[in-house]
């Protein structure tokens, strides 16, 4: 953690987080947190193996898991039994009582953005595609960088397409492009994290 007055990160506990990229569905019992984040009040952890969201409580260096909320992560399952796994989301954001999760989309999927009610786990599939990085904006909207990873280049000029900044409104599924673009990492052509 960082707190006012801290000059460096303070180690609170060694949580033993799971593999951030992929976890095998049947190999681990109990919470195996692969993604950790906050809703502004609580520390939360996503266990992709159990397809559940946990509240994480830290007391000194000790931690505990409670209040599991079951999530339908069927869209994140990859492979065929018995070699099946659940991929971790590309990014997560919490806003207005919902957990937004983006799936990597190199396969021209029809949907790659999902949200879940933090209390009930109720799932919603969103129409917005290729929001590579995102953050809460205002009035219930999300600001994001939109880029189709399979169409990164302008074939006429041979240059990278500058990924536009957009505003996504989950209420009506609309996307509004802004007159701005995100720089692209010249090394691997990824968009930078957006905070």
C-alpha positions in Angstrom: 0.0 0.0 0.0 0.8 3.7 -0.3 -0.6 6.1 2.3 -0.1 9.8 2.9 3.4 10.4 4.2 4.8 7.1 2.9 8.0 7.4 0.8 7.8 3.8 -0.5 5.3 1.0 -0.9 4.6 -0.8 2.4 4.3 -4.6 2.4 1.2 -5.6 4.2 1.1 -9.3 3.6 2.3 -11.9 1.1 -1.0 -13.1 -0.4 0.5 -15.7 -2.7 -1.4 -14.5 -5.7 -2.2 -17.0 -8.5 -0.8 -16.8 -12.0 -2.2 -13.5 -13.4 -2.5 -14.9 -16.9 -4.2 -18.3 -16.6 -5.2 -20.7 -13.9 -6.2 -24.3 -14.3 -9.8 -24.9 -13.3 -9.3 -28.2 -11.4 -5.8 -27.9 -9.8 -6.3 -25.6 -6.8 -8.8 -25.8 -3.9 -9.9 -22.7 -2.0 -9.4 -19.1 -3.0 -6.6 -18.6 -5.5 -6.7 -14.9 -6.2 -5.4 -13.9 -9.6 -6.7 -10.3 -9.7 -7.0 -7.9 -6.7 -8.7 -4.5 -6.7 -10.9 -2.3 -4.6 -14.5 -1.0 -4.8 -13.4 2.1 -2.8 -14.4 0.5 0.5 -13.2 -3.1 0.4 -10.3 -5.0 -0.9 -11.6 -7.6 -3.4 -10.1 -10.6 -5.0 -11.1 -12.6 -8.1 -10.6 -16.3 -8.0 -11.0 -17.4 -11.7 -10.7 -21.1 -10.7 -13.8 -21.0 -8.5 -15.4 -18.2 -10.6 -16.0 -16.2 -7.4 -15.3 -12.8 -6.0 -14.1 -12.5 -2.4 -13.8 -9.7 0.1 -10.2 -9.7 1.5 -9.7 -8.5 5.1 -6.2 -7.6 6.3 -5.4 -7.6 10.0 -1.8 -6.8 10.5 0.0 -9.3 8.2 -2.9 -11.8 8.3 -5.6 -11.9 5.8 -8.9 -13.7 5.4 -11.4 -14.3 2.6 -15.2 -13.8 3.1 -18.5 -13.1 1.4 -17.9 -15.0 -1.8 -20.1 -13.9 -4.8 -20.4 -16.5 -7.5 -19.7 -15.1 -11.1 -20.5 -16.7 -14.4 -17.1 -16.6 -16.1 -18.1 -19.1 -18.9 -17.0 -16.5 -21.5 -13.4 -16.6 -20.0 -13.1 -20.5 -20.2 -10.6 -21.7 -22.8 -9.6 -25.1 -24.0 -11.4 -28.4 -23.8 -11.7 -30.8 -20.9 -9.6 -32.0 -19.3 -7.2 -29.3 -20.4 -9.5 -26.4 -19.6 -8.6 -23.1 -17.9 -10.1 -19.7 -17.1 -8.2 -16.8 -18.5 -7.8 -13.7 -16.3 -9.4 -10.6 -17.5 -7.4 -8.1 -19.5 -8.6 -5.4 -17.1 -11.1 -4.9 -14.3 -12.8 -1.8 -13.1 -15.4 -1.2 -10.3 -18.0 1.5 -10.8 -21.5 2.1 -9.4 -21.7 -1.3 -7.7 -20.6 -3.3 -10.8 -17.5 -5.1 -11.7 -16.5 -4.6 -15.3 -14.2 -7.2 -16.9 -12.6 -7.2 -20.4 -11.6 -10.3 -22.1 -8.7 -10.4 -24.6 -10.2 -10.5 -28.1 -7.9 -11.7 -30.9 -10.6 -14.0 -32.3 -13.1 -11.4 -33.5 -15.4 -12.3 -30.7 -18.9 -10.8 -30.7 -18.6 -9.7 -27.1 -15.5 -9.0 -24.9 -16.9 -6.8 -22.2 -18.9 -8.1 -19.2 -20.1 -6.7 -16.0 -21.3 -8.2 -12.7 -23.4 -6.9 -9.8 -21.0 -6.9 -6.8 -23.8 -8.1 -4.5 -25.6 -10.7 -6.5 -23.2 -11.7 -9.3 -25.8 -10.9 -11.9 -24.0 -10.8 -15.3 -24.5 -8.4 -18.1 -23.0 -8.7 -21.6 -22.0 -5.4 -23.2 -21.9 -4.4 -26.9 -18.8 -2.3 -26.7 -15.8 -4.0 -28.3 -12.1 -3.6 -28.1 -11.8 -1.3 -25.1 -8.2 -2.0 -24.4 -7.9 -0.1 -21.2 -10.5 1.9 -19.2 -11.2 3.9 -16.1 -14.4 5.3 -14.5 -15.2 8.7 -15.9 -18.3 10.6 -14.7 -22.1 10.3 -14.7 -21.8 6.5 -14.7 -19.7 6.5 -17.9 -16.3 4.9 -18.6 -13.4 6.5 -20.5 -11.4 4.1 -22.5 -9.0 3.4 -25.3 -10.6 1.6 -28.2 -8.4 -0.4 -30.6 -9.1 -3.6 -32.6 -5.9 -5.6 -32.1 -6.4 -7.3 -35.5 -6.6 -3.9 -37.3 -3.8 -1.8 -35.8 -2.2 -0.6 -39.0 -3.3 1.8 -41.7 -2.5 -0.3 -44.8 -2.4 2.8 -47.0 0.4 4.5 -45.0 1.9 1.5 -43.2 1.7 3.2 -39.9 0.0 2.3 -36.6 -3.5 3.7 -36.1 -3.5 6.0 -33.1 -6.1 4.4 -30.6 -8.9 6.9 -30.0 -10.1 7.8 -26.6 -13.8 7.1 -26.2 -16.6 7.5 -23.7 -18.7 4.3 -23.1 -22.1 4.7 -21.5 -23.2 1.4 -20.0 -26.8 2.7 -19.6 -27.5 2.9 -23.3 -24.4 1.0 -24.7 -23.3 4.1 -26.6 -19.7 4.9 -27.5 -18.7 8.5 -28.2 -15.3 9.1 -29.7 -13.2 12.0 -28.3 -10.9 14.2 -30.4 -7.8 12.6 -28.8 -5.8 9.4 -29.1 -3.6 7.4 -26.8 0.1 7.0 -27.5 1.2 3.5 -28.5 4.2 1.6 -27.0 6.7 1.4 -29.9 8.2 -1.8 -28.5 5.2 -4.1 -28.4 2.5 -1.8 -29.9 0.3 -2.1 -26.8 -1.7 0.8 -25.5 -0.4 2.1 -22.2 -2.5 1.5 -19.0 -5.1 4.2 -18.5 -5.8 5.6 -15.0 
